[in-house]
Amino acid sequence: MGIWRVRHRYRVRRLAGCNDWIEFEGTCAARKILGGQGNSDESDIGMPGRRYTGMSLRLWDPQRERWTIHWLDSRRPGVIGPAVSGGFSQRPDGPFGIFYGDDEIDGRDVRVRYIWSRITEEGARWEQAFSADEGNSWETDWYMDFTRV
């Protein structure tokens, strides 16, 4: 697990035809929990003008052979966001993880997708995308490139 430097690339407005992006730095500290049956991380997200902290809670379900990921952050104290679930597979270019769930943006129901790729001992990429048409098309709105400290 460990400490990571994170380079964020974030679309300014979601599902609005916006092509403006901002980039900023952050950190992430991750650790195993429950004897390796899960993990958690805490992130300092240095978004310009909107810095906040967040936490992921990831739990492994051995019977379903799936991970479930929950998100919570300091912008909404006491609220745990809707979960996404999925898993990892091995591809020719390395491990690849894909996770899906349901959420809401500005009062609209959306599908959410997380992808983990470029996974090595020294780094990884996470990306988040939303779909307003039940997964027929996706708009990626956030990339996070992790580098081990």
C-alpha positions as CSV (number, residue, x, y, z in Angstrom):
1,M,0.0,0.0,0.0
2,G,1.9,3.2,1.0
3,I,2.2,6.9,0.4
4,W,1.5,8.3,-3.1
5,R,1.9,11.6,-4.9
6,V,-1.1,12.2,-7.1
7,R,-1.4,14.3,-10.2
8,H,-5.1,15.1,-10.9
9,R,-6.7,16.1,-14.2
10,Y,-10.3,17.2,-13.6
11,R,-13.0,18.3,-16.1
12,V,-14.4,21.6,-14.9
13,R,-18.1,20.7,-15.5
14,R,-19.5,17.1,-15.7
15,L,-21.9,16.0,-18.5
16,A,-22.2,19.5,-19.8
17,G,-20.2,19.4,-23.0
18,C,-17.3,21.1,-21.3
19,N,-13.8,20.5,-22.5
20,D,-12.0,22.7,-20.0
21,W,-9.7,20.9,-17.6
22,I,-7.7,21.8,-14.5
23,E,-4.7,20.0,-13.1
24,F,-3.5,20.0,-9.6
25,E,-1.5,17.9,-7.0
26,G,-2.5,15.8,-4.1
27,T,-1.4,12.9,-1.9
28,C,-2.8,9.6,-0.9
29,A,-2.0,7.3,2.0
30,A,-3.3,3.7,1.6
31,R,-3.3,0.7,3.9
32,K,-4.6,-2.8,4.2
33,I,-7.4,-3.5,6.7
34,L,-9.1,-6.6,8.1
35,G,-6.1,-8.8,7.5
36,G,-6.0,-7.9,3.8
37,Q,-9.7,-8.4,3.1
38,G,-10.0,-4.8,2.3
39,N,-8.1,-1.5,2.2
40,S,-8.6,2.1,2.8
41,D,-7.0,5.3,1.7
42,E,-7.0,8.9,2.7
43,S,-6.5,11.6,0.1
44,D,-5.6,15.3,0.3
45,I,-7.2,16.7,-2.9
46,G,-5.6,20.0,-3.7
47,M,-8.3,21.2,-6.1
48,P,-7.8,25.0,-6.7
49,G,-10.2,27.0,-4.5
50,R,-11.9,23.8,-3.3
51,R,-9.2,21.7,-1.4
52,Y,-10.7,18.8,0.5
53,T,-9.9,15.5,2.0
54,G,-11.5,12.2,1.0
55,M,-11.4,8.5,1.8
56,S,-12.0,5.3,-0.1
57,L,-13.1,2.1,1.6
58,R,-12.6,-1.1,-0.5
59,L,-14.0,-4.4,0.6
60,W,-13.4,-7.8,-1.0
61,D,-16.3,-10.3,-1.2
62,P,-14.7,-13.7,-1.7
63,Q,-18.0,-15.4,-2.5
64,R,-18.9,-13.0,-5.3
65,E,-15.2,-12.5,-6.2
66,R,-15.8,-8.7,-6.4
67,W,-14.6,-5.5,-4.7
68,T,-17.0,-2.9,-3.5
69,I,-15.7,0.7,-3.2
70,H,-17.2,3.4,-1.0
71,W,-16.3,7.1,-1.1
72,L,-16.7,9.7,1.6
73,D,-15.2,13.2,1.9
74,S,-15.0,16.4,3.9
75,R,-17.4,18.3,1.5
76,R,-20.3,16.1,2.8
77,P,-19.6,15.1,6.4
78,G,-21.5,12.0,7.5
79,V,-22.4,10.9,3.9
80,I,-21.1,7.8,2.3
81,G,-21.5,7.9,-1.5
82,P,-23.1,5.2,-3.6
83,A,-20.9,2.1,-4.0
84,V,-19.3,0.8,-7.2
85,S,-18.3,-2.8,-7.6
86,G,-16.1,-4.8,-9.9
87,G,-12.8,-6.5,-10.1
88,F,-9.4,-6.8,-11.7
89,S,-8.2,-8.9,-14.7
90,Q,-4.8,-9.5,-16.2
91,R,-4.3,-7.9,-19.7
92,P,-1.2,-8.0,-21.9
93,D,-0.2,-4.5,-20.6
94,G,-0.8,-5.5,-16.9
95,P,-3.5,-5.6,-14.3
96,F,-6.8,-3.7,-15.2
97,G,-9.7,-3.0,-12.9
98,I,-13.2,-1.9,-13.8
99,F,-16.0,-0.9,-11.4
100,Y,-19.6,0.2,-12.0
101,G,-22.3,1.8,-10.0
102,D,-25.2,4.3,-10.0
103,D,-25.1,7.9,-8.8
104,E,-26.8,11.2,-9.3
105,I,-25.4,14.5,-10.8
106,D,-27.5,17.7,-10.6
107,G,-30.6,15.7,-10.0
108,R,-30.0,13.3,-12.9
109,D,-29.5,9.5,-12.5
110,V,-26.2,8.5,-14.0
111,R,-24.0,5.4,-14.2
112,V,-20.5,5.7,-12.9
113,R,-17.4,3.8,-14.0
114,Y,-14.0,3.6,-12.3
115,I,-11.0,2.2,-14.2
116,W,-7.7,1.3,-12.7
117,S,-4.8,0.8,-15.2
118,R,-1.1,1.3,-15.7
119,I,-0.7,-0.6,-12.4
120,T,2.9,-1.3,-11.3
121,E,4.8,-1.3,-8.0
122,E,5.6,2.4,-8.6
123,G,2.4,3.8,-9.9
124,A,-1.1,3.5,-11.3
125,R,-3.8,5.5,-13.0
126,W,-7.4,5.8,-11.8
127,E,-10.1,7.4,-14.0
128,Q,-13.8,8.2,-13.4
129,A,-16.5,8.5,-16.1
130,F,-20.2,9.1,-16.1
131,S,-23.0,8.0,-18.4
132,A,-26.3,9.8,-18.7
133,D,-27.6,7.2,-21.2
134,E,-27.4,3.9,-19.2
135,G,-23.8,3.2,-20.2
136,N,-24.2,3.6,-24.0
137,S,-21.6,6.5,-23.9
138,W,-19.2,7.7,-21.3
139,E,-17.6,11.0,-20.4
140,T,-14.4,10.7,-18.4
141,D,-14.2,13.6,-16.0
142,W,-11.2,12.8,-13.8
143,Y,-7.8,11.2,-14.1
144,M,-5.5,10.5,-11.1
145,D,-1.9,9.4,-11.8
146,F,-0.3,7.9,-8.7
147,T,3.4,7.8,-8.1
148,R,4.9,6.0,-5.1
149,V,6.7,8.3,-2.6
